[in-house]
Amino acid sequence: MSKLIIFGILALLITFISWRTLFDPKSHGFPRYFAWICMSWLFASNYKFWFENPFDWNQLISWILLIYSAYLVIAGILLIKIIGKPSASRNEENLFGFEKTTELIDTGVFKRIRHPLYASLIFVTWAIFLKNPTIILSIITLLSTILLYFTSRYDERECIQYFGQSYENYMKRTKMFIPFIF
């Protein structure tokens, strides 16, 4: 019962935050919404196992992924605010305020990967899954990962529309989620 309550609260919160993107299937926020819903189910299913058997292999890998995720999101948001110069002059309603960058960021964590925030979400998804891996949760984890991949692809399309050739050049010299690999 607690799983359903936690999931319901998280799903309502996510829906409230993302309501604009639910009406625009072509925006990057549309698949991101469903990835967040998957992540909510994972969390609601595994929150009880967060600190259980802390030295098991899956717990150790989970904590490493969570720490790396925290680094990616903190470094990414700081660079977005400092270098990306978000501005309300970008009147795209489907973007959160911090997403309305006016400058292309290609330094720091963005020098090696284009999507540190989405990479962070992917690593968090897998970290939560590893707290208590099951077959059903593995399917939800894969679905969330695929949805975040599509989110990134849609985001790239939007960035090309806004930044043009400079973003296309940036895509050629960076990876999506994992430096030097993918």
RADA-V15090 format. One record per pair of residues at least 12 apart in sequence whose ideal C-beta (glycine too) atoms are under 10 Angstrom apart, sorted by the first residue. I is the first residue (numbers start at 1). J is the second residue. If there is no record, write none. Layout:
i:j
I:J
I:J
This chain:
i:j
2:44
2:47
2:48
3:41
3:43
3:44
3:45
3:46
3:47
3:48
4:44
5:44
6:40
6:41
6:43
6:44
6:45
6:47
7:37
7:40
7:41
7:42
7:43
7:44
7:45
8:40
8:44
9:40
9:44
10:36
10:37
10:39
10:40
10:41
10:43
10:44
11:33
11:36
11:37
11:40
11:41
11:44
12:40
13:36
13:40
14:32
14:33
14:34
14:35
14:36
14:37
14:39
14:40
15:33
15:36
15:37
17:29
17:33
17:36
17:96
18:30
18:32
18:33
18:34
18:36
18:37
18:94
18:96
19:33
20:33
20:93
20:94
20:95
20:96
21:33
21:93
21:94
21:95
21:96
22:34
22:94
23:93
23:94
24:93
24:94
25:154
26:94
26:154
26:157
26:158
27:92
27:93
27:94
27:95
27:151
27:154
27:155
27:157
27:158
28:94
28:95
28:99
28:118
28:148
28:150
28:151
28:152
28:153
28:154
28:155
28:156
28:157
28:158
28:159
29:94
29:95
29:96
29:99
29:151
29:154
29:155
29:158
30:94
30:147
30:150
30:151
30:154
31:144
31:146
31:147
31:148
31:149
31:150
31:151
31:152
31:153
31:154
31:155
32:118
32:121
32:147
32:148
32:150
32:151
32:152
32:154
32:155
33:147
33:151
34:143
34:144
34:146
34:147
34:148
34:150
34:151
35:118
35:121
35:122
35:125
35:143
35:144
35:145
35:146
35:147
35:148
35:149
35:150
35:151
36:121
36:125
36:144
36:147
36:148
36:151
37:140
37:143
37:144
37:147
38:125
38:128
38:137
38:139
38:140
38:141
38:142
38:143
38:144
38:145
38:146
38:147
38:148
39:121
39:122
39:124
39:125
39:128
39:129
39:140
39:141
39:144
39:147
39:148
40:128
40:140
40:144
41:128
41:136
41:137
41:140
41:141
41:143
41:144
42:124
42:125
42:126
42:127
42:128
42:129
42:131
42:132
42:137
42:140
42:141
42:144
43:124
43:125
43:128
43:129
43:131
44:128
45:128
45:129
45:131
45:132
45:134
45:136
45:137
45:140
46:62
46:127
46:128
46:129
46:130
46:131
46:132
46:133
46:134
46:137
47:128
47:131
47:132
48:131
48:132
49:62
49:128
49:130
49:131
49:132
49:133
50:62
50:63
50:66
50:128
50:131
50:132
51:131
52:131
52:132
53:131
53:132
56:130
56:131
57:130
58:127
58:129
58:130
58:131
58:132
58:133
59:127
59:130
59:131
59:132
60:130
61:126
61:127
61:130
62:123
62:124
62:126
62:127
62:128
62:129
62:130
62:131
62:132
62:133
63:127
63:130
63:131
64:123
64:127
64:130
65:120
65:122
65:123
65:124
65:125
65:126
65:127
65:128
65:129
65:130
66:120
66:123
66:124
66:126
66:127
66:128
66:130
66:131
67:123
67:127
68:119
68:120
68:123
68:124
68:127
69:116
69:117
69:119
69:120
69:121
69:122
69:123
69:124
69:125
69:126
69:127
70:120
70:123
70:124
71:109
71:116
71:120
71:123
72:109
72:113
72:115
72:116
72:117
72:118
72:119
72:120
72:121
72:122
72:123
72:124
72:177
73:109
73:116
73:117
73:118
73:119
73:120
73:121
73:123
73:124
74:109
74:116
74:120
75:108
75:109
75:110
75:116
75:117
75:120
76:98
76:105
76:108
76:109
76:110
76:113
76:115
76:116
76:117
76:118
76:119
76:120
77:98
77:116
77:117
77:120
78:108
78:109
79:101
79:105
79:106
79:107
79:108
79:109
79:110
79:111
79:116
80:98
80:99
80:100
80:101
80:103
80:105
80:110
80:116
80:117
81:98
81:101
82:103
82:105
82:107
82:108
83:101
83:103
83:104
83:105
83:106
83:107
83:108
83:110
84:98
84:99
84:100
84:101
84:102
84:103
84:104
84:105
84:110
85:100
85:101
85:102
85:103
85:105
86:98
86:99
86:100
86:101
86:102
86:103
87:100
87:101
87:102
87:103
88:100
89:102
90:102
90:162
92:158
92:161
92:162
94:158
95:155
95:158
98:117
99:117
99:155
99:158
100:162
101:159
101:162
101:163
102:162
102:163
103:163
104:159
104:162
104:163
104:164
104:166
104:167
104:169
104:170
105:170
106:166
106:167
106:169
106:170
106:173
106:174
109:179
110:170
110:174
111:170
111:173
111:174
111:179
112:173
112:174
112:175
112:178
112:179
112:180
112:181
113:174
113:175
113:176
113:177
113:178
113:179
113:180
113:181
113:182
114:152
114:155
114:156
114:159
114:167
114:170
114:171
114:173
114:174
114:175
114:176
114:177
115:148
115:149
115:151
115:152
115:153
115:155
115:156
115:174
115:175
115:176
115:177
116:177
117:148
117:151
117:152
117:155
118:148
118:149
118:151
118:152
118:155
118:176
118:177
119:148
119:152
119:175
119:176
119:177
119:178
119:179
119:182
120:148
120:177
121:144
121:145
121:147
121:148
121:151
121:152
121:177
122:141
122:144
122:145
122:147
122:148
122:149
122:151
122:152
122:176
122:177
122:178
123:145
123:177
123:178
124:144
125:140
125:141
125:142
125:143
125:144
125:145
125:147
125:148
126:138
126:141
126:142
126:144
126:145
128:140
128:141
128:144
129:141
129:142
129:144
129:145
145:177
148:177
149:176
149:177
149:182
152:176
152:177
153:176
156:168
156:170
156:171
156:176
159:171
